[in-house]
């Protein structure tokens, strides 16, 4: 009489998912930081007084970082 083998699970490891999620936070921070610095550089280059480029670039960085997060969350399998 043979002992049945337990079925293999095809779930990715919890550690891999945790690593991906922590990487997402660093990516968000980096995207927003560099967008902000780019906006500040544009403001100093064009000598604007109301920092409009910084505001636009930061908002654009937030939108891009959210888009990147959504794309990466689609890759995570539960």
N, C-alpha and C positions, 0 to 999 in steps of 0.2 A: 504494500500500500504506500503510495507516494504522498509526501506532505506537500500541500498546495503552497505555492509561493504567493506572498502578498503582492497585490497589483502595484506597479510603479506609478508614482504620481509625477506628472509633468509640470508641476508648479515651480516657478523660479524661487530661489532661496530668498528668505526674508532679509538677509544681510545685503544682498544685491539691491533689493528695492530701497533699503535704508540708505545705502551709498548713493543711489541715484537721486533720492529726495534731498539729501544733504548737499549734493552737487548743484542741484537746482537753485538752492538758496544763494550759493556763492555766485552762480551765473547771473541771477537777478541783480544782486548787489553790484557786480562788475559792470553790467550793461548800464544800469542807472548812473553809476559813478562816472563812467567815461562819457556818457551822454551829457551829463551835467558839466563836466570839465570842458567838453567840446563847445557847449553853449557859452560858457564863460570866455573861452578863447575867441569865439566869434564876436562876442560883445566887446572884447578889448580890441580886436582887429578892426571892427567897424566903428568903434568908439561910440556905442550907444549908451544912453544914460539910464534907461529904464529896464535894462537886462532882459529884453524880450527874447533874444536868442537862447538865453539860459532857460527860460521858462518853457519855450517851445521844445528845445532839445531834451529837457528833463521829462516832459510829458510824453514825448516820442519814445524816450528810453523806457519809461514805465510801460507803454503800450507794447513795445517790442519784447520786453521781458515777460509780460503776461502771455504773449503769443508763443514765446519759446517754452514757457512752462506748460501751456496747454498741449503743445506738440509732444513734449517729453512725458507728460502724464498719460497720453494715449499709448505710449510704449510699455508702460508698467502693467504687468499682468498679475492678477490677484490669485 
